């Protein structure tokens, strides 16, 4: 399935602010890394044993979401 945005590509992507940056921009790379971290934390929470561990993972994910919101991801 193809998705067309009609904005062209040219190796760039739009940030939440509308600003276009290269796909290799550190901010775009950071967003991807944070998404991967969130996915890994979710997997950890599925297999974690002990309420204390689950609470810690939940707290870390909550802080991660707050960080992503503040940075405009």
C-alpha positions in Angstrom: 0.0 0.0 0.0 1.4 3.4 -1.0 0.7 6.6 0.8 1.1 9.9 -1.0 1.4 13.2 0.9 1.9 15.4 -2.2 4.7 17.2 -0.4 7.6 15.4 -2.1 10.3 13.6 -0.4 13.8 14.7 -1.4 15.1 13.0 1.8 13.3 15.3 4.2 10.4 15.0 6.6 8.2 17.4 8.4 8.4 18.0 12.1 5.4 18.7 14.3 6.1 22.4 13.9 5.9 22.1 10.1 9.6 22.6 9.7 11.2 20.3 7.2 14.5 18.6 8.0 16.6 15.9 6.6 15.6 12.4 7.6 19.1 12.0 9.0 18.6 15.0 11.3 19.5 14.2 14.9 16.0 15.1 16.1 14.4 12.6 13.7 16.9 10.0 14.8 16.1 10.7 18.4 12.4 10.3 17.8 13.1 6.8 16.3 15.3 5.9 19.2 12.8 6.9 21.8 10.1 4.9 20.0 12.3 1.9 20.0 13.0 2.4 23.7 9.3 2.6 24.4 8.7 -0.6 22.5 11.5 -2.4 24.5 10.1 -1.2 27.8 6.7 -2.5 26.8 8.2 -5.9 26.1 10.0 -5.8 29.4 6.7 -5.0 31.2 5.1 -8.1 29.6 7.6 -10.4 31.1 8.6 -8.6 34.3 8.0 -10.3 37.6 7.2 -8.4 40.8 5.0 -5.4 41.3 8.0 -3.2 42.1 9.5 -4.0 38.7 6.3 -3.3 36.9 5.9 0.0 38.7 9.4 1.0 37.8 8.9 0.2 34.1 5.6 2.1 34.2 7.2 5.2 35.8 10.0 5.1 33.2 7.5 5.0 30.3 5.5 7.8 31.8 8.6 10.0 32.0 9.4 9.0 28.4 6.0 10.1 27.3 6.3 13.4 29.1 9.7 14.0 27.5 8.4 13.3 24.0 5.4 15.6 24.6 7.8 18.4 25.7 10.0 18.0 22.7 7.1 18.2 20.3 7.4 14.7 19.0 
